[in-house]
Amino acid sequence: MKPMRTLVAACLAFSALGAIPGQAQEAQPRPINILSPSRLPTVTEPSDPAKPAANAENTGDASSTPAPDEPVVAVKPCEQALPVLRSPLAFKPGELLEFDMDAMGAKAGKLTMRVQRPANGSLPVLVEAQTNTLFSKVRRVRGSATSYLHPKTLRPSRYTEEAVENEQRRKVNVDFSAQDKSVKVDYQIGDRPKGHFDYAYDKDGLDVAGAIYLIRQLPLKKDMPVCFDVYGIRRMWRMTATVVEREHVSLPLGEFDAWHLAGTAVRIDRPSQTRDIHVWISDDDRRLPLAAVGAIDLGAVRLTLTGVKRPGEKPLEAQGKEDLKW
């Protein structure tokens, strides 16, 4: 399982929602156990990339190029930009979030997200992922990504990835320009020649790692939609989502009131490829990304928050429920 594909599938929706200040308490919580199979939302799994797709959605490898005869379909533009961010920040340098990654119904590995110290006018966020011994028999992966965010707007100026999959190294460097809303992607896979893509975004351009932190600064409100463009897997995606409702969720980490978001990421240059995503964000001052369910080329994937370490606070850790199935 490629770590950055997991981010696209499960983390993109962390920033896919709308907001109106001062209304986060209007919805009443509904009990839900995210780890319970009967309570998980349905996620459309992609078709086998080696076989013809039964329908046009969720077709195979999201990094693949369109077929020569594939019709060009325009993706609907965003109707509005992202709302104004809340202050102060819900996070600060030194915060560490730890996640379990599940794929195909089994534990697949670990993922961490760490806020770094500000440097050169940016607030870096480091994401690291690695498959476990069992899942490495399917795909052996370790990788990292860094999003360089503006400390006030939380928009990215640069995003980098470096991963090793089955001993093949992959590197990506992405530059964002707010002036002309351009995204320049330089990448290399193994010893192949270097590649390059030029993209443009509509109203807001994010990356899969930094988007998670921007969403934590948006005040949430039931039924509010938001649209934005986001980079992931060497492509640009248009993300649309809705804040479904406020729920009470149970995790090995504890009990939380949280907002449930449901959305779809559509690949801008190939709208036949979509990814359905669900995510839960805690409704408190920390705005923790509690869990996300999405799809990659292998099938359904889930991230579940298992540890939180924040400067000046007692660490939160999962308490003996790690073996619950979904």
Residue pairs with C-beta under 8 A, 6 or more apart in sequence:
1 101
1 103
1 108
1 109
1 131
1 135
1 138
1 139
1 141
1 296
1 298
1 301
2 139
2 141
2 143
2 163
2 165
2 233
2 296
3 111
3 127
3 128
3 129
3 130
3 141
3 142
3 143
3 144
3 145
3 163
4 143
4 145
4 161
4 163
4 208
4 232
4 233
5 62
5 63
5 232
5 233
5 296
5 297
6 101
6 103
6 111
6 129
6 296
6 301
6 303
7 127
7 129
7 145
7 208
7 209
7 232
8 62
8 208
8 232
8 233
8 237
8 265
8 275
8 294
8 296
9 275
9 277
9 294
9 295
9 296
9 301
10 277
10 279
10 292
10 293
10 294
10 301
10 302
10 303
11 208
11 209
11 211
11 212
11 279
11 289
11 292
11 303
12 208
12 211
12 230
12 232
12 237
12 239
12 263
12 265
12 275
12 277
12 294
13 239
13 241
13 261
13 262
13 263
13 265
13 277
13 278
13 279
13 292
13 294
14 211
14 212
14 215
14 216
14 279
14 281
14 289
14 292
15 206
15 211
15 212
15 214
15 215
15 218
15 228
15 230
15 239
16 215
16 226
16 228
16 239
16 240
16 241
16 261
16 263
16 265
16 277
16 279
17 215
17 218
17 220
17 224
17 225
17 226
17 241
17 242
17 243
17 259
17 261
17 263
17 281
18 83
18 218
18 220
18 221
18 224
18 225
18 226
18 242
18 243
19 83
19 218
19 219
19 220
19 221
19 224
19 226
20 83
20 219
20 221
20 224
21 84
21 86
21 219
22 219
23 219
23 221
24 219
24 220
24 221
24 246
24 259
24 283
26 221
26 222
27 222
27 245
27 246
28 246
29 246
29 247
29 248
29 257
30 245
30 246
30 247
30 248
31 247
31 248
31 250
32 39
32 247
32 248
32 249
32 250
32 260
33 39
33 249
33 250
34 40
34 249
34 250
34 251
34 280
34 290
34 291
34 304
35 250
35 251
35 252
35 304
35 321
35 324
35 325
35 326
36 324
36 326
37 325
37 326
40 293
40 326
41 262
41 278
41 293
43 276
43 277
43 278
43 293
43 294
43 295
43 300
44 57
44 58
44 276
44 295
45 58
45 295
45 299
45 300
46 58
46 59
46 60
46 295
46 296
46 297
46 299
47 53
47 54
47 55
47 58
47 59
47 60
48 60
49 59
49 60
49 61
49 64
49 297
53 59
53 60
56 272
57 272
57 273
57 274
58 273
58 274
58 275
58 276
58 295
59 272
59 273
60 273
60 297
61 297
62 232
62 233
62 235
62 267
62 273
62 275
62 296
62 297
63 233
63 234
63 235
66 269
66 270
70 270
70 272
73 271
73 272
74 271
75 238
75 266
75 268
75 271
76 238
77 202
78 202
78 203
78 204
78 227
78 228
78 229
78 238
78 240
79 227
80 203
80 226
80 227
81 203
81 204
81 228
82 203
82 204
82 214
82 218
82 226
82 228
83 218
83 219
83 226
85 153
85 154
85 214
85 217
85 218
86 217
86 218
86 219
87 217
89 217
90 216
90 217
90 285
90 286
90 287
91 115
91 213
91 216
91 286
91 287
91 310
92 115
92 310
92 311
93 115
93 116
93 117
93 118
93 123
93 311
94 115
94 309
94 310
94 311
95 114
95 115
95 308
95 309
95 310
95 311
96 112
96 113
96 114
96 115
96 307
96 308
96 309
96 310
97 112
97 113
97 114
97 288
97 289
97 305
97 307
97 308
98 110
98 111
98 112
98 305
98 306
98 307
98 308
98 309
99 110
99 111
99 112
99 113
99 303
99 304
99 305
99 306
100 107
100 110
100 111
100 303
100 304
100 306
100 322
101 107
101 108
101 109
101 110
101 111
101 129
101 131
101 301
101 302
101 303
102 108
102 301
102 302
102 303
102 304
102 326
103 135
103 296
103 298
103 299
103 300
103 301
103 302
104 298
104 299
104 300
105 300
105 325
105 326
106 134
106 135
107 132
107 134
107 135
108 131
108 132
108 134
108 135
108 301
109 129
109 130
109 131
109 132
109 135
109 141
110 129
110 130
110 132
111 127
111 128
111 129
111 303
112 127
112 128
112 129
113 125
113 126
113 127
113 209
113 212
114 125
114 126
114 127
114 128
115 123
115 124
115 125
115 213
116 123
116 124
116 125
116 126
116 146
117 124
118 124
118 151
121 150
121 151
122 148
122 149
122 150
122 151
122 157
122 158
123 148
123 149
123 150
123 151
123 154
124 146
124 147
124 148
124 149
125 146
125 147
125 149
125 209
125 210
125 213
126 144
126 145
126 146
127 144
127 145
127 146
127 147
127 209
128 142
128 143
128 144
129 141
129 142
129 143
129 144
130 141
130 142
130 143
131 139
131 140
131 141
131 142
138 298
139 165
139 166
139 298
140 165
140 166
140 167
141 163
141 164
141 165
141 166
142 163
142 164
143 161
143 162
143 163
143 164
143 165
143 170
144 161
144 162
144 163
145 159
145 160
145 161
145 162
145 207
145 208
145 209
146 159
146 160
146 209
147 156
147 158
147 159
147 207
147 209
147 210
147 213
148 156
148 157
148 158
148 159
148 210
149 155
149 156
149 157
149 210
149 213
149 214
150 156
150 157
154 210
154 213
154 214
154 217
155 176
155 178
155 204
155 205
155 206
155 210
155 214
156 174
156 176
156 205
156 206
156 207
156 210
157 175
157 176
158 173
158 174
158 175
158 176
159 172
159 173
159 174
159 176
159 207
159 209
159 210
159 231
160 171
160 172
160 173
160 174
161 170
161 171
161 172
162 169
162 170
162 171
162 172
163 169
163 170
164 170
168 189
168 190
169 189
169 190
170 187
170 188
170 189
170 190
171 187
171 188
172 185
172 186
172 187
172 234
173 185
173 186
173 187
174 183
174 184
174 185
174 186
174 207
174 231
175 183
175 184
176 182
176 183
176 205
176 207
177 183
177 184
178 205
180 200
181 200
181 201
181 202
181 205
182 198
182 199
182 200
182 201
183 198
183 199
183 200
183 201
183 205
183 231
183 236
184 196
184 197
184 198
184 199
185 196
185 197
185 198
185 199
185 231
185 234
186 194
186 195
186 196
187 194
187 195
187 196
187 197
187 234
188 194
188 195
189 195
195 234
197 234
197 235
199 231
199 236
199 268
201 228
201 229
201 236
202 227
202 228
202 229
202 238
203 227
203 228
203 229
204 228
204 229
205 228
205 229
205 230
205 231
205 236
206 214
206 228
206 229
206 230
206 231
207 230
207 231
207 232
208 230
208 231
208 232
211 228
211 230
212 289
215 281
215 287
215 289
216 281
216 287
216 288
216 289
217 287
218 226
220 243
220 259
220 281
220 283
221 243
222 243
222 244
222 245
222 246
223 242
223 243
224 242
224 243
225 240
225 241
225 242
226 240
226 241
227 238
227 239
227 240
228 238
228 239
229 236
229 237
229 238
229 239
229 268
230 236
230 237
230 239
230 265
231 237
232 265
235 267
235 268
235 269
235 270
236 267
236 268
236 269
237 265
237 266
237 267
237 268
237 275
238 265
238 266
238 268
239 263
239 264
239 265
239 266
240 263
240 264
240 266
241 261
241 262
241 263
241 264
241 277
242 261
242 262
242 263
243 259
243 260
243 261
244 259
244 260
244 261
244 262
245 259
245 260
246 257
246 258
246 259
246 260
246 283
247 257
247 258
247 259
247 260
247 280
248 255
248 256
248 257
248 258
249 255
249 256
249 257
249 258
249 280
249 290
249 291
251 290
251 291
251 304
251 305
251 318
251 321
252 304
252 306
252 318
252 319
252 320
252 321
252 322
252 324
253 290
253 305
253 306
253 307
253 308
253 316
253 317
253 318
253 319
254 316
254 319
256 280
256 282
256 283
256 284
256 288
256 290
257 282
257 283
257 284
258 280
258 281
258 282
258 283
258 290
259 280
259 281
259 283
260 278
260 279
260 280
261 278
261 279
261 280
261 281
262 276
262 277
262 278
263 276
263 277
263 278
263 279
264 274
264 275
264 276
264 277
265 274
265 275
265 277
266 273
266 274
267 273
267 274
275 294
275 295
276 294
276 295
277 292
277 293
277 294
278 292
278 293
278 294
279 289
279 291
279 292
279 293
280 289
280 290
280 291
280 292
281 287
281 288
281 289
281 290
282 288
282 290
286 308
286 310
288 305
288 308
289 303
289 305
290 304
290 305
291 302
291 303
291 304
291 305
292 302
292 303
293 300
293 301
293 302
294 300
294 301
294 302
295 301
302 326
306 317
306 318
306 322
307 315
307 316
307 317
307 318
308 315
308 316
309 315
309 316
